[in-house]
Amino acid sequence: AQSVTQLGSHVSVSEGALVLLRCNYSSSVPPYLFWYVQYPNQGLQLLLKYTSAATLVKGINGFEAEFKKSETSFHLTKPSAHMSDAAEYFCAVSVASGTYKYIFGTGTRLKVLA
Amino acid sequence: DTAVSQTPKYLVTQMGNDKSIKCEQNLGHDTMYWYKQDSKKFLKIMFSYNNKELIINETVPNRFSPKSPDKAHLNLHINSLELGDSAVYFCASSQVGEGSGYEQYFGPGTRLTVT
């Protein structure tokens, strides 16, 4: 079975500062990992994904994440936060077999301070 | 063109009523999903259909019944609505199998409020 833990339900950063959102996973088989962003009253938008190719994954809006198998982590980073990054961020794990369902983390709300 | 669309966007109804939410995807995907997002933003899979066949049916009350008339549509019917059914329901789609990206594309959500 798979699971995801997102450390920190709320993260605040200053505009221009580094964004680091943490995600740790558990999976008995090689996982596929995803980060999604949800703006208020909207659906989920895919930021980036890891599907067993390069371990450093670049996504949209300047975000990137690194898959570290030894640490079972897939943390999301952005070098410089922008006010428009304020949103809810979700990490999800899936596997390429069976039902392909996502298991989501509990989400991290990012607040960007002017 | 919207990739995954849901109707209605908002649904306010009274306890005991029956309601449906519709979902359509124009991405040509073979798999569709329903997720429930509760008031704490927690997202949980409810159902999934692959090529019109039910492949995921989580521990959801049998008042909830999905129906997939074709690969592009997945509807959710809810009988005898209860206060606890109030949530945002998201439809998603993906293409599964060898060579696919496995990512899911989400609709805008339907906010259901039961009074």
Boltz contact constraints between the chains, C-beta under 6 A:
constraints:
  - contact:
      token1: [A, 32]
      token2: [B, 102]
      max_distance: 6.0
  - contact:
      token1: [A, 43]
      token2: [B, 106]
      max_distance: 6.0
  - contact:
      token1: [A, 43]
      token2: [B, 107]
      max_distance: 6.0
  - contact:
      token1: [A, 43]
      token2: [B, 108]
      max_distance: 6.0
  - contact:
      token1: [A, 43]
      token2: [B, 109]
      max_distance: 6.0
  - contact:
      token1: [A, 44]
      token2: [B, 106]
      max_distance: 6.0
  - contact:
      token1: [A, 46]
      token2: [B, 103]
      max_distance: 6.0
  - contact:
      token1: [A, 49]
      token2: [B, 103]
      max_distance: 6.0
  - contact:
      token1: [A, 51]
      token2: [B, 102]
      max_distance: 6.0
  - contact:
      token1: [A, 88]
      token2: [B, 41]
      max_distance: 6.0
  - contact:
      token1: [A, 99]
      token2: [B, 55]
      max_distance: 6.0
  - contact:
      token1: [A, 99]
      token2: [B, 56]
      max_distance: 6.0
  - contact:
      token1: [A, 100]
      token2: [B, 96]
      max_distance: 6.0
  - contact:
      token1: [A, 101]
      token2: [B, 45]
      max_distance: 6.0
  - contact:
      token1: [A, 101]
      token2: [B, 56]
      max_distance: 6.0
  - contact:
      token1: [A, 104]
      token2: [B, 43]
      max_distance: 6.0
  - contact:
      token1: [A, 106]
      token2: [B, 42]
      max_distance: 6.0
  - contact:
      token1: [A, 107]
      token2: [B, 41]
      max_distance: 6.0
